[in-house]
Amino acid sequence: MFITRLLSGIVLLAIVISTGILGGPVFWALVTAISLIGVFEFHRMVGLSKSPLFYVNWIMCLGLDALLFFGKTELADLMPVAALLILMGIYVVRYPKYNAKEIFTAYTGYVYVAVLLSFLYRIRVEDNGMLLLWLVFIGTWGSDTCAYCIGCLFGKHKAFPVLSPKKSVEGCIGGIAGTALIAGIYAACLNRFVEGVEVSILVFVIIGILSSVVSQIGDLAASAMKRHYEIKDYGKLIPGHGGILDRFDSIIFTAPLVYLMVQIFAL
């Protein structure tokens, strides 16, 4: 099981790194594919994968990513509003076929998966986007690795005994501290080895800290939803990891945060 998880993790990391470096249509296609699969996994979890609401959200997901690809950012920003209006329109026209809970659950799935994951592409098309994109993965997979290592070595106090019994206070703190350190080292390396790039180590450390906190919240939020719907994993697409959302649940939260930090600090 460990070997399977390790190998599939390496393959996934290689795909993300290579497409992230290439950027453009290749990275856009990856983000769009992840979003479409993630939207399906979410709707399957809540029992709406065979509902027309799911297909509406799939189309809206494609529409959002297409607008971003063609540089229509202002229109893309309005897609969450359009999705809500369309879903509410379906609710009214087909009443009482769908109840309010189904409509709002479907809308949550669209925003939670499609909208939040779209920030990966938004970051990549920024100036120095390829360099800034790695902050997302430092804040997620880096945080997860640091938290796991520190938790295994020093974890004694359970942080979330009901929601996630294996997570310790020490592990959570280790994840935050480790991510801050990695982000700081990354900033120093950019300043030292990348010509024409000069970034603030302090800003990167701050982003690392916030990313780790948000990443852990994203992971726990996904765990809470899976417990509520009584499923172990979102899917079986990635051997040893589960579904797309099992691997990208933290990135869903971290990508918008990093994008926000990029705008605030004008990186």
N, C-alpha and C positions, 0 to 999 in steps of 0.2 A: 504493500500500500504506500509506504514512504517513497520507494523508488518511483512508483507510478506518479505520485504527486510531484516529486522533484523533477522528473523528466518533462511532464506536461507543463510545469511551471517554467522551466527553462525555455521550452518551445514558445510558450505564450509571451515570455519576456523578450525573446528574440524577434517575434513578430511585431510587438509593440515598438521596440527600439528601432528596428529597420524601417517600419512604416513612418515612425515619428521623424526619423532623419530625412526620409524622402519627402514627406509632407505632401502638399498638393492633393491631386485626385486619389492617390493611394491611401493617404492617411484619412482623407474624407470618407473613402469607401469603408475603411475599417471601423471608424466611429459610427457610421450609419448602420453597418451590419450589427455591431454590438448593440446599438440602440433598438433596432428592430427585433433582435432576439430577446433583449431585455424586456421590451414592451410585451412580447408574447409570454415570457416567463411570469411577469407580474400578473397579467390577466389570467393565466392558467392557475396561478396561486389563489386568486380571489374568485375563481369559478366563472370568468367572463370570456375565456378564450374562444368560445364558440358563438359569442354574441356579436351582433353587428357593431356594438360599441368598440370592440377590439379592432375591427377593420377600419373604423373611423380613425382611431388613434394611430394605427399603422400608417394610414395615408397622411395624417397630420404630422407624423414623425418624419416621413419622407419629404413633406413640404417644407418643414422647418430646416432640415439639413440642406435641401436644394437651395433655399433662399440664402443660407450662409455660404454655400459653395459659390454662388454667383455674386456674392458681395452685397446682397440686399439685407443688410443687418437691421435696418429700421423696420422692415416688414417682418423679419424673423422675430424681432422683439414683440411683435403683436400677435404671434401665433398662439401663445397661451390664452390670450383673450378670445381669439377666433375659435380655439378648441372648446372653450367653455360655452360660448354662444351656440356652437353647433350641437354640443352634447345636450344643452338645455333645450334647444329646438327639437331634438329627437325626443326628449323627455315629454315635451308638450304635445307634439304631433302624435306620438305613439302611446300616450297615456291611456290606460294604466299599465301598459306592457312592462315598463321599467319603473322601478321605485327610485326615490331620491338617493338612497344609499348606493345603488348600482351606478348611478350617474356620477356621483361625487367620487366614488372609488375609481371609476374609469378615468376621471379627470386627474385624480391624484397619480395614477399610473403614468399618464402622459407627462405630467410635470416632473415627477420623481425620476423617471428614466430618460425620456427623450430630451426634455428641456435641459436638465442638469448635465447629462452627458455631452450635450452639444458644446459645452464650454471647453471641452478638450480641443475641438477644432478651432474655437474662437481664440484660444491661447496660441495655437500653432500658427495662425495667420498674423499674429502680432509681430512687430519688429523684434528680432531676436527670439521669435517664437519657439524655435527648436530648442534653444537653451533654457527658456522659461518653462517649457513643457515638462522638463525633468523634475521641476519642483513638485509637480502633482504626484509623481511616482516616488519621490523621496518622502513626501508627506504621507503616503499610503503604505506602499510595500516596504519602505525603509522603516517607517514607524512600527508596522506589524512585526517585522523581523527583530527590531530592537526590543519591543515589548515582550515578544516570545522568549528571547534569550535571557533577558533580565528576570522575567517571571519564572522561568525554569530554574535559574540559579539562586534567586533571592526571594521569590514570591512566598509570602506567608499569610498575608491578609487578603481575604476575598473582597474584590471591589463590587461585584454584582452577583451575589450568591444565588439569586433566583434566575436572573436573566442569562448570565454566563458564568457558571461556577468555576471555570478554569482561569478566568481573568483575575489577576491580583492587583492590589494597589501599587505594589512595587513595579509590576510589569507596565502598568499604565504610565507611571512616572518615568520609567526607563524608556518607554517609547517616545515620550515627549522630549526627554533630555537627549536621547540618541538621535532623533530627527533634527533637533536644533544643531547638534554637533555636525551631522552630515551636511546639512544645509550651509553651515558656516564654512566647512571645508570645500564644498562645491563652489561657493562664492569666491573663496581664495584662489581656487584653481582657475576659475574663469578669468579673474584679474591677472593671474600669473601667465596663463598659457594661451588665452584667446585674444588675439590682436584686435584693438579697437573696442574692447568691452571692459567697462569699469563699473562694478556694482558694489553696493554697500553690504558688507558682511553682516552688520547688525540687522539690516532689513531682511536679509535672507534667513537669519536666525529667527527673527520674529515670525516670518512666514512659516518656517519649519515648526515652530511651537504651535501656532494656530492650526496648521495643517494636521499635525498629529492629533490634537484635541478633536477637531472636526472629523478626522478619519476614524477615530475610535467611536465617536457618536454614530457615524454612518454604519459601522460594523455592528454596533449594538442595536441600532434601529432595525437593521435587516434581521438580526436574530430575534428581536421582539415580534416582527411580522411573521416570521416562520413559525415561531412558537404559537402565535395566535391562530394561524391557519393549520397548525399541526403537520408541518412538513419538515423534513431534515435538510433538504437542499432545494434550490430553485429548479434544478435540472441535472442532467448527467452529461452535458456537452463536453466538459473539460475533465478528463479522468483524474480522480483524486481530489478534485476541487469542487465539483458540482456544476452548476449552471453559470452562465455569464454573470448574473447578478451576485452569485456567491463570490466571484473573484473581483467584481467591480463595485461592490456595495460601498466601499470606502471612497473610491474615486468619484462616485456620484456626488458625494458631499464636498470632496476636496477640490475638484476642478473649478466649481464656481467661486470658491474662496480664493484660490490662487489667481483667478482672473480678476477678481475684485481687488486684490492686493497689487496686481500689476497696474491697474488703473489708478489706484490711490497713490502709489509710489512712483508712477510714471516710469516703469522699468522698460 
